[in-house]
Amino acid sequence: MNKLRDKFVDSTVEEERLRENRNHEKNWYRWGPYLSERSWATVREDYSLNGDAWSNFPFEHANARVFRWGEDGLFGVSDNKQLVCMNVALWNGKDERLKERLFGLTGPQGNHGEDVKELYFYLDNTPTHSYMKALYKYPFKKAFPYKELVQKNGERGYEDKEFEVYDIGGLYRDSETGDNPYFDVFF
């Protein structure tokens, strides 16, 4: 049935790519968004004696320690074997580290368990990943509130609402000047 359809029906460019991949004419799945958003504090990277991956490899160590079994990155792209990994690194001039990966809370830090504390959105993607689009809201007027997010969520109980990055107030347009305190970074 597919051979008949491929022969007689006009197809879109993406359908043609999928056909090429299916017939092993081209490897359209070789590159894609296969890079993990987070590898720190995972079981794969746990070398603790007590099996406490969250405490053994926290976010604060991620920019200085080597990952042995995977990589992570902000909207990262890699080949399907993760031999070549690429992602974007940003710096607002105020943070003590580059923004290379998403920040989040480990299970014990969050009042509802693990939780990413960033504003990011996947906007579009074709099945072959020949086109991908994403958006990251990157604050630049002040440093990213890593410590405040950990502290405020640690003070809350299970019944309480999570404390999010937008609760701090630094991601809203200034009503007087109209200025944005963040960059819209499109990938």
Buried (B, 14 or more C-beta within 10 A) or exposed (E): EEEEEBEEEEEEEBBBBBBBBEEEEEEBBBBBBBBBBBBBBBEEBBEEEEEBBBBBBBBBEBBEEEBEEBBBBBBBBBBEEBEEBEBBEBEBEEBEBEBBBBBBBBBEBBBBEBBBBBBBEEEEBBEBBEEBEBBBBBBBEEBBBBEBBBEBBEEBEEEEEBBBBEBBEBBEEEEEEEEBBBEEBEB
